[in-house]
Amino acid sequence: VNKSKELMDENKGRLFCLYLSFIGWFALTVVLSLIPVVGVIVPFAACLVLVPYVQFATIVFYENRAGIDSSATVAEGSVSSANGEDDTAKKTETAKVTEIKENYGINVNLKESVNIMHKDYNITEVNNYNDIIDALSYLEDYLLIFNKEFFQRFYEYDMKGLNIYFAYDITGGELESSQTDVVGLSFVKNSEYVIIIKLNSKDNLLNILAHETMHIIDAYLKLKDFSYDWNNLNPEYFTYQNVYYPNVLYKDVLGTGKFKDEIYFVDNYARTNEGEDRARLFESICSCKNYEEYPNLNNKMNYLKKVLTTNFPEISYIKAFE
């Protein structure tokens, strides 16, 4: 009570003026309530709008006299809510990462900086929990194609398994000057197979994952001293140029070539080198695409399937590799 008296000292007149400012609103309410039909609604509207408004104004008046920053109170509530949402997202993220590790033996690394992992590229980390959770959901869908035994292969030859990183952006490298974005990276470092996936991309995330997985498979087969007989599957006198020309219309590329028996490549990027050629085909395999009407392209796909099921017999019964 004494505190209340102290607060109101020299402030009674200000409070009176505050209440006086609402007389016009109350007068308008009385007048409108006398109008037929409308008058029935007005008292309810006054209870819903005017009364809470007066109460809130009185609270602000009190807080101003007491030196309380009401905006800070609101801000604290917002921060608390945001932190709560982040905590929930963080728990979901951790649960998904743990489940992927248990089910497939894959390490999904979210905390370590990926910026130091490749000397030729600048890699921006993903900081948005929701983006990470969405990416983890896509990864879970992709992994359903395979089984744990397949990914356990990447622990052979004293290797430390497959490690997947998510990046917001990837810039630099040899392809920066070409007319394409770098949407994924794969390499071997410190006895680990590493895949980095760019989330800020228009490309299908599942295709990116499949593409980079094939590069990791090639790295594994190299350790196994396996050699492809790949060039015999290409057109006579064809040589990979290690250069990507996205706008050239090639007669041996699907979608631009006129004759089905002259199609050897999924797209222009597949003509870059044999690793990219296989990676593009592996995307098609994981998507269960069928190239039977293109005999030469179909031969390459069947050859790749045979290589995969021979070296990874645990996937031979999976529909995509039949």
N, C-alpha and C positions, 0 to 999 in steps of 0.2 A: 504493500500500500504506500509506504513512504517513498519507494522508488518511483511509483506511478505519479505521486504528487510532485516529485522533483522533475520528472520528465515534462509535466504539464505546466510547470511554472513558466510564465511569459509565453506559453503556447496555446492557451485557451482560445485566444482571439483567432489564431491561425486555424485551429480546428473548426471554430464556428464558421469562418469564411469558407472552409472546405465543404462543410455540410450545406452552406448557403448556395454553393455552386450547383448543387443537385436539385434545387427547387424547380428549375425550369423543366427538368426531366419528369419530376413527379407531377407537376401541373399538366404536362402533356399527356401523361398516363391517365389522369383523371378525366381530361377532356375526351380522349379517345375511347375511354370506357363507357361514355354516354352514347356513343354511336351504335345503332343496332347492328347486330352480327359481329362487327369488329370489336365491340365492347366486351364480348365474351372471351375473346382471345387475349386482349391486352393485359389483364391481370396475371395471366400465366406467363406471358412474355416478360412482364416486369419482374416476376419472381425468378425467372431463368437468367435474365440479363442484368437488369438494373440493380437488384439487391446484391448479387455477387460483386458487381462493379464497385458499389459503395463500400462493401466490406474490404475489398482488395485495396482501395484507395486509403482506407483507414489504417490498414496494416502497413502500407508503405509510409504513411505519415508517421506512425509510431517508430518504424525502423529508422527513418531519417533522424528523428529526435534522439534515438538511442545510439546512433552511429553505426547501424548495421547495414552492410551493403547487400541489398536484396538480390541484385544481379549476380553477386558472387554465389549466393545460395542456389540460384538456378543453374549457374555454370557448374557448380560442384555436382549437382544431380546429373547433369549431362555427361560429365567426365566419368562419374560412377557407372552410368548406364553403358557408356562406350567401353569402359574397362571390363564390364561384365560380359559384353558381347565378344570382346577380344579373348577373354578367358575361355568362353565356350568354344570359340573357333579354334583356339590353341589346343584344347583337349581333343576336339574332333580330329585335328591335324595329327596330333601325337598318336591317337588310336589307329588312324589309317596307316601311318608309317610303320607302327609296330606290327600291324596285321600283314602288311606287305612283306616285311622281313621274315615273319614266322611262316607265311604261306609259300614264299618263293625264294627266300634267301637273298633278296635284293636290298641294298642299303640306299634308302632315299635320304639324302642329306639336305637339311633345310637351314641349319644354323651356320655351318662353315661358309666362309667366303669363297665363292667360285671365281672371284676376280683374279686370283693368283694362279689359276689352274692352267692357263694356256698363254704362252708368251706372245702369240700372234693376234689375240683377240681381246677386246674390252668387253667384259661381261657384267651386266647390271643385275644385282640380286632382286628377287621378288620380296616385297615387304608386306603385301596385302594378304592377310590370312584367307580371305574368301577366294582369291585367285589361286592360292596354293591348294585349298581344299577342292576346288573345281578340277584342278590339274591332277590331283591324287585320284579323284573319281574316274577321270579318263584313263589314268594309268591302270587302275583296278580293272576297268573294262578290257583294256588291251591285254593284260596279263592272263585273262581268262582263256585266251587262245592257247596258252602253253601250260606247262606244269612245273613243279618245283625241281624235278630231276633235270629238266633242260637247263635251268639257270644254275644248278649246282656244278655244271660243267665249267663254269667260269671260276671255280675254285681249284681246278686242276692245274698242274704244272707250276705249283707254288704261287698261284695268283690269289688275290684277295676278294674275288667276286666282282659283281656288277654294282656300280655306284651311279645313281641317277641324281642329277641336280636340275633344278628349275631356274631359269633366268628370265628377267623381264625383257632384256634386250641383249643382242650379240652383235658387235660391230668390229670391223677390221678384217684382216686376213686377205687371202688372195682373191676371194670372190667379191670384196667390197667394190672394186672398180667395175665389176660386171653388172648386168642388169637383173640382179636377184638379191633377195635377202638371205642372210645366214640364219636359218631357223633351227639348226641343231648342230651339235659337235659330238664327235666320238673319238677317243684315243686311249692309249694305255699310258699310265703314269704311276710310278711307285708301286708297281705290281698290282695295280687296280685297273679294271676296265671302267672307263668313265663315259657317261652320256650326259650331255647338257642340252636341255630342251628350252627353246624360247617360247614363252607363253604369249607374248605380245606379237602374235603372228596371225595372218589370215589363213595360213595353211592348216589343214586338218591335223590336230594334235596326234591322233592315232597313226596317221601316215608318217608323221615325223618320228614317232617312237619306233615304228617298224623299220623305217629307213636307217636310223642310227643303230638299231639292233643288228641289222645285217652287217654293218661295218664292224661291230664288235665280234660277230660270228667269224668274219674274215680274219680278224686279229687272232682269235682262238685257233682257227685252222692253220694259220701261219706258225703258231707255236707247235702245232701238231705235225708240222712239215707236210701239210697237204698242199697239192698243187692242182689248180683248176685247168681243165682243157677247154678254156672259154673262147679263145679267138676262132676256133674252128666252127663256132656257132654263128659267127658274124658273116656279112657279105664278103665275097672274095675281094681281096686287095683293100679291105677296110682297115683303117688304123685310128685308134683313139687319139684325139688332138689335145686332150687336157685343157680345152677351152670351151666355154659355154656360150652358144649363140642362140638366145631364146627366140629370135624373130625370123630365123632362116627356115624355109619350108623344105624339108628333106623328104625324098620319096620313100625312104626306108623307116619313117617314123609313123606310129599309129596316129591317125587323125589328119595327117597331111598327105601321106602316100595314097596313090590311087589304086594300086593293085595289092590284094591281100597277101599274095605269095612273095611280095617284096618287102613286107613289114618285118623289121628286126628289133625295133626299139620302142619302148613305151612312150617316150617323149624326147625332146631335144637334150634334156639334161642327162639322159641315159647314155648319150653318145660321148659324154665328157671323158670317162675312163671306165674300165671294166668294174671297178668297185661301185661306182654310181649306177652302172647298168644293172648290177645284181641287186643293189639297194632298191631301185625303182621296181624291179620284178618282185622283190620280197614284199613291198607294199601291196602289190597286186595279189600275192599269195595270201597275205593276212586278211585281205578284203574279200577273199574267195572269188576273185575275178576269173573269167574263163576266156582264153584266147584260142580256142580250138579252130576258129575260122581263119586264123592267121598262122599258118603252119610253121614258119620259121621262128616267130615269136613264141609260139607254143612249145617248140622244141627246147628253146632256152629255158622256159619256165619249168618244163618237166626235168630237164637236166639239173637245174638248181634244186628242185624238190628231191631228186635222187641223192644229190650230194648231202643235203640236210638230213634226210632220213637215215642215210648210211652212217653219218658221223654223229647224229643225235637220234638213235633208234627209239628213244623214249617219246618222240613226237610223231612217229610213223603212223600211229593209229588216229591222230588228230585229223579231223575232216579237211582242214585247210591244206594239209600236206599229202593227202592221198593222191 
